[in-house]
């Protein structure tokens, strides 16, 4: 498949995803996800996690989310953090969740910074540290 065909499939797949035509989006994005496209991996993970256009598949959801996260895709790092935090598609691990929220937060995702701040506030997966919680809330844009 040429780069141009890949780009057309990607654009059409994203449009189908945004239009909530998930089965069509899965057909277009799945090969691109398997080929390493981080955004396609993230979208395929969401569809597999929630059974959108496909039968729910927790293992594929986790693998795709992790693959995108490991490429440094911030929104997938955030998504993987929630998978670990909630024990969805993977064994629950607050410590792993904190690590992925930290990585996404370093790229400026306010939601990840806020979630990590709450974890420090409560001592969930990290040592309780009110100072670090305040610092993270401030970095996320909250006036404390």
N, C-alpha and C positions, 0 to 999 in steps of 0.2 A: 504494500500500500504506500502510495506517495505521501510526502509531507502535506501536499495540498488536499488529498483525500482525507488524511488524518485530521487536518484543520476543519474541513467541512463536516466530518462526522462529529468532531468535538463541539463545534458551534451548534450544529443541529441537536446534538445530545443535551447540551446545556439548555437550549431553547425548550426542548421537550421536558426536561426536568423542571424548569421554571414554570412551564404550563401545566405541570402535574400530570403529564403523560408519561408515567414512570416506566411502563413496559417498553415503550419506544426508546426512552432515555437509556434504559439498561442495555438494550440491544446495541446502541451506538457507543455508549461509554465503557461498557465492560471490556472490550478488546483494548481500548486505550488505557484503561486502568491496569490491565494485565501487562501492558507494555511500559508502565511506569509513570504515566501522567498523574501527578499528585492531586490535581483538582478532580479528575475523573475518579481516582481512587476514593477521595473523600465523598463524592456524590454516590458512588456505588456502595460504599460503606453505609451511608444513611439509608439507602433503599433496602439493603440487605438487613440492616438492624431493625427496620420498621415494617418490613414486608410490603414495600411499595413497588408494585409492578413485578414482583417476584415473591416466591415463598421465603419467609423470614429465614435467614441463615446467619446465626450469631458468629460462627467461626470465620466465614468470609467477611462479615462486617468488621470484626476485630482485625483480621489480617490486612484488609484494605485501609482501615483507619490508621493502623500502626505504620504501614508502608508510607502513607502520605505524611504522617507525623515525623517519621525518621528522615524524610527529605527536607524537613524544616518548614512544612506547610502549617502555618500558625493555627488556622481554624481547625485543622485535623488534630493538632497537638491538644487543643482545647477539648475537642470531641473525645479524644482518647483519655484525657484527664477525667472526663465525666464517666466514661465507661468504667474506669478503675474506681472512681469515687462511689458509683452506684452499684458496682458489681454486675454491670450489664455487658454481656458478650464475653466477659473475662472475669476471673476471680477477683473479688473486691480487694483493693489495696490502696488505702489512703496515702501511704508513702509514695507509691507509683503515681497516684493522682497528683500529688503535690509537685512531683518532678515535672510532669507534663504541663501542668498549669504554669509552673515557673518558666519553662521554655517558651510557651506561648506568650506569657507576660513580658518576657524579655524582648519580644517582637512588637510590644505595644497593645496587646489585646486587653482592654480594660476589664472585660468579663472574667478573664483568667486571673488578672491581678486581684480583683475583688474576691473571687472564690478562694484564692490562695490566702488573702488577708483574713478571711473568715476562718480558714483552717488554722492559721497562726493564733487567732483570737481564741479558738476553742481547743487548740492542741490536738487537732485531728490529723494524724499522719505526719506531724512535725511537732517539735517541742513547742509548748505554749510560749508565745513571745508577743506580748501586747505592743512593744515598740516596733517590731517588724510588721505587725498587723497595721499599725497606724501609718508606717512608711508606705506600705503597699496600697492602702486605701488612698493616701495622698497622691501616689504615683498614678492611680487609676482615675484621679480627678475629683475625689471626694474631699470636701473641706471639713476637716475634723476639728 
